[in-house]
Amino acid sequence: MLEYILKRTAGAIISLFVVITLIFVLLRLMPMEGYFGAEYDKLSEEVRASMLAEKGLDQPIYVQLFNFYKSLFQGDLGKSWIYRPNYPIVKILEKKIPYSLKIGVISMIFSLIVGIPLGAVMARFKGKFADKLGTAFIAIVEALPTAVLMLFLQLFFSSWFNLSLLFDKNNYATWVLPIFSISLLSICSYAMWMRRYMIDNINMDYVKLARAKGVSGSRIMFRHVFKNAFVPMAQFLPGSVLSTIIGSIYIEHLYSIPGTGSLLIDVIQLQDNTMVQALVLIYAAIGIAGMFLGDVLMALIDPRISFVKKGDDR
């Protein structure tokens, strides 16, 4: 078990290192104009050279990469170049992350308590009205382009329920649409996979044996089938949960939420490379952490998983 976790940890660290390094190198290979923003044409060659030297961009790329990792291990993500010139990125993120976390946590809880039970009910009444209704709902949400679906929710739900389109941290009514928008796709995903895994388990021998013994259908479904169906879902939950917590880039921008998602769009448009670099690092770390936790969680809750290679003694 310990060996398995250590291997997964090493793999996660290597993956994160590769992603960060690639992003760093690609951003440094951008055209020179990207380092100066709209002021590029107004600056002389001497001023440009001086600014590059001040930022350390005149050094070889491997030296820049070494200095970046050195600062990173000290908790320093660098300073913004354009968004807020010479202002520490860590301090900017301190004000942005709480918005994404609050909305993300609420969205995560909502999607879990709706999506998983929905999938269980659909499996329990397979082929009946509840299953057909749930399947139609999932099909519509999954089929529509995300941008179209979110705009539909924004335009029509705001008028139907008299909800504001602009986010206000002090008015919790303005949190409803962003939270529902972030949760919607996760709800469909949880419901779809829970239904699938539960239906797969319905055809297992242990279910047939329980039915032969006279155990009620509801007891079989929710005490045995649901429990076993949840095991394969555990692998995907940490990644999706962490992604939900950090918020949706598009949703935050759509509702003018001052979180990390809308910040990423702003700094990409401004070509503030150090800010882009820091935010991509955070999102990459969250994604890799989600995959790592999924592997470990699945191994912990399912004792049938083996940690040895094929052909080894068990």
LINMO-V26912 format. One line per field, one symbol per residue. ss: DSSP state (2 for helix, 1 for strand, 0 for the rest). phi: phi as a letter, one per 30 degrees, with the letter a starting at -180 (. if undefined). psi: psi as a letter, one per 30 degrees, with the letter a starting at -180 (. if undefined). A space follows every 10 residues. Layout:
ss->???
phi->???
psi->???
This chain:
ss->0222222222 2222222222 2222222200 0222202222 2200222222 2222200000 2222222222 2200000010 0000000122 2222222222 2222222222 2222222222 2222000022 2222222222 2220022222 2222222222 0000000000 0222222222 2222222222 2222222222 2200222222 2200002222 2222222222 2222222222 2222220022 2222000002 2222222222 0022222222 2222222222 2222222222 2000000000 0000
phi->.ddddddddd dddddddddd ddddddddcd eedddbidde ddcddddddd dddddiddde dddddddddd dddciccjbd cbebeicede dddedcdedd dddddddddd dddcdddddd ddddceiced dddddddddd ddddeedddd dddddddddd chcddcdbdc cddddddddd dddeddeddd ddddeddddd dddddddddd dddjdddddd dcccdedddd dddedcdedd ddddddjcdd ddddchddcd dddddddddd hddddeeddd eddddddddd dddddddddd cbdddcccdd jddc
psi->eeeeeeeeee eeeeeeeeee eeeeeeefgl lfffffbffe ffkleeeeee eeeefgffll eeeeeeeeee eefggjgakk eeejkgkkee eefefeeeee eeeeeeeeee eefeeeeeee eeeehkfaee eeeeeeeeee eeekkeeeee eeeeeeeeee ghkkfkkjff jffffeeeee eefeeeeeee eeeeeeeeee feglefeeee effgkleeee effeeeeeff efffefeeee eeeeeflkee eeeeghkhaf eeeeeefeef hjeeeeeeee eeeeeeeeee eeeeeeeeee fjffkkgllk flk.
